[in-house]
Amino acid sequence: MPTNLSKEKPKKKFLQWMKKTGGRARSGRITAWQRGGGYRKLYRKIDFGQEHKGIAGTVERIEYDPNRTSSIALIRYQDGSEGYIVLPDGLHVGDTIICNDAAELGPGNRMQLKNIPVGTMVYNIELEPDRGGKIVRGAGTAAKVLAHEGKYAQIQLPSSEIRKILDLCFASVGIVSNPEHRYHRIPNAGRMRKMGWRPNVRGKAMNPVDHPHGGGEGRTSTGLKYPKTPWGKPALGVKTRRRIWTNTFILQRRKKKK
């Protein structure tokens, strides 16, 4: 965890309670398993878009956010307003940032993709104009601007996928803070419980009445050609999305790790 974090309490006007669901949808049924418990925490409202467009701001302090892997920065703008942003690596207290259609290349500055040179590392990228940043927001992540072609910019995502995004979309310059997060390991089961993750029992360890993988003496295989869910439906690799997604904007799929 970074050592330059402020010990002051977060701004109260940017806090809100998050209702815990326990993995249940609006219908009351569990749709996300192994969820529940965990520490109580408040959500910090982050400016992922262009709420303070055209107004320069100064980094007042850097804070810890329990809801994300990166740090956040409290920005005080020249018009007297304040706001939180996802902190980029290399941005310090007292530095100045700005969000505009075109701006100087510097950590934290936000501008349209058409004004960002090829080879620049960016994060918090919009997929649709004026809808706010949706991708590349995790600790230590960054995308690379590969080319400008017509009204699109070609972006290489952290997963190695290359896709086209409209040049009018905004992106922030730099790399998301806390790059050491990738080396962090959860030390024990208790830490997972504090994070809201409950234990997960393997299907092989259950009885046949409870799971298709259950039963047998000792360490046995599932005894099936392919894995199944507790309700007997195919699992692992089976498409479950009903909506038909387009591949028009994907130029190159991600390279799977061997």
N, C-alpha and C positions, 0 to 999 in steps of 0.2 A: 504494500500500500504506500502511496506517495507520502513523503514527510512534510510537504509544504502546505498541508491542509489547514484551513482556519478552524479554530476551536470555538468560534462564535456560533450561536444558534442560527438556523436558517431563517430567512425572512418569512414571517407568518403569513403574509398576503399571498405567497406562492405555494402554500401548503394546502393539501386536501386529503381527507380520509379515503382509503381504498377499501371497499367492501370485500371481505373474503368470501369466496364461493365454495371452497372445499372441493374444487374440481367439478362442481355441478352447474349445469346450464340453467336457463330460465325455466325449463320444464321441471327442474328438481332432480333430474337424473344425472348420475356421474358420467361425464364425458371425457374428463382428464383424470386418470387414475394416479394414485400415490401423491395426492395433494392434501394439505391440511396442516393446521398448527402454525408454528413459526412465530417469530418476533412481530410485534405490532410496529408498523412503520407508516410514515406519512409520505405521500407522493409529492414530489417537487415538480411544479409546472415549468416546463422547459420551452424556450422559443426555438422550435425546429424550422420556422419559416422566416418571414421578412417583416415582423411586427414593427421593427424600428428602422425601416429602410431609409437610407439617406442621412441618418444621424450617427455620428461617431460616438463611441463609448469607450470607457476605461475599465479595465479589470480591477474591481474593488477587492475581491478575495476569491480564493479557491476552496471549494467545499467537497465533502464526501456525500455521495448519493447512494442510499441503500438499495435503490431500485435499478441501478445500472452498474456496469463494470467499469466505466470511466468516471473521472471526476467531472465536476461542473464548476462553472465560473459565474460569479455575480457581477453583472456589468452595470455601471452607472452611465447613462447616456447624457449628452449635452443639454437635452431639454428637461433634465431632472428626473426622468423615469428610470426604472430599473428592470432587470430581467435576467433569467438564467439561460446559459447556453452550454452545450456540450464542450468541454475544454479540449482544445487541440494540444498536442505535444509541442513544447517550446514557447507557449504563451505564459507570461508571468504577470504578477500583480504590478499594476502601473502601466502595462502595455495598452495600446489603443487599437481598436478594431472598428470596422465599418461594414455595413451591408448596402450594396448599391448595384446597379446594372453592370457597371465597370468600376473596378477598384484596384489598388496596388496589391501585388502578390505578397501576402504575408500570412502567418498562422492566424486563423480565426476570421479573416476577411471573407465575406460572402458575396458572390457575384454570379451572373449568368454564365452558363457553360461556354457560350460563344466567345466570351471575352477571356477565357482561361486558356493559356498556351498549352500546346501538346507537350506531354511529359510531366505535367503538374500532378501532384498527389492531392486528392480531394476526398471529402467525407460529407455525411449528412446531405445526400443527393436527393433532389426531387425526381419523381417519376412523371408527374403532371405539373404544368406551370401553376404556381400560386397555391399548391396543395400542401406545402411543407415537406421537409426532408423525410424520406421513408427508409432509405437503405444506407448501409455503411455507417453505423453509429456505435458499434461495439468497441471496447477498449483495444487500442493498438491497430485498428483496421484502417485501411485507406484504399481508394480506387485510383486508377491512373487514366488520364485523358490520352487516348491513343491517336485520335484524328478528328477532323471536322469535315463532314461531307454533307453538302446541301444544308437542310435545316436540322440535321442531327449531329450529335457528337458521339463518337465511339468510346465507350468506357470499359476498361478492364476491371472487374470487380475482384474483391479479395479471394473469391473462390476460383479465380482464373477465367470465369465466364466473361465473354465480351458481348456487350449489347449496345443498341442504339438508344439514345435519350435525346429528346428535343433540346435544341440549343437554347431555348428560352427558359429552361429549368435552371434553378439556382443550385449552387453547391458551395461548400465552405472549403477554403484552402488549408491543407495540412493533413496531419495524421492524428487520429483520436488518441487522447492521453492514456496513461497507464498501460504501456505496451508489455510490462512484465506480467500482466494478468494471465497470459497464456501459460506461464510456468507455475501458476498457483495450483496446489492440489488440496482437495478437501481432506483434512487429517483424520476425521473419524465420523461415525454415524450420527453422533450428537449434533455435529455442525450442520449436517443435512436436515435434521429435524428442525433446527432453529431457522433454516432457510425455507421451511414449509414443505419439505419433501418427506413423505412417509415411506416406510419399508416396502420393497417390491418382492413378492414371493414368486419364484420361478414356477412355470407350469409343470416342469418335470418333477418338482417336489410335492405336487398335489396328488390327491386321489383321482381315480378315473372319473368319479362322479362330478368332480369340480373343474376338470380341465381335460381337453383331448390329449394333452401330453402326459397326463398323470398315470400312475400305476407302475408296476414292475418291481423287481427286487434289486436293491442296490442301485448302482449307477447304470441306468439304461438309457437308450436313445429314445427319441419321441415315437419311433415306430411308424412314422408317416413319410410320405414322399415330400411333403412341404409343410412348414409350420402353420398352425391354425390359432385363431383367437379362442378365448374361453367359450365362445358360442359356435365354434366349428367353421367359421369363415376363414378364407385364406389370409395370411398375414405376411409381412415383410416383402415389400416390393409390389404389392397390389395397389393399383390406383383407386383412391377412394373419393377424389374430387368429382363433383357432378358437373361443375362448370367447365366448359371447353376453353382452355387457355391458348392464346396465340403464341406462335414462335416467330412472328414476323420481325420482332426487334432483337432477337437473339442471333448473333452472328456466329458465335462459337460456344458450345456447351462447356461446362467446367470439366477439368481433367480430374478423373477419380484417382485418389491416392492408392498406391499399390501396397 
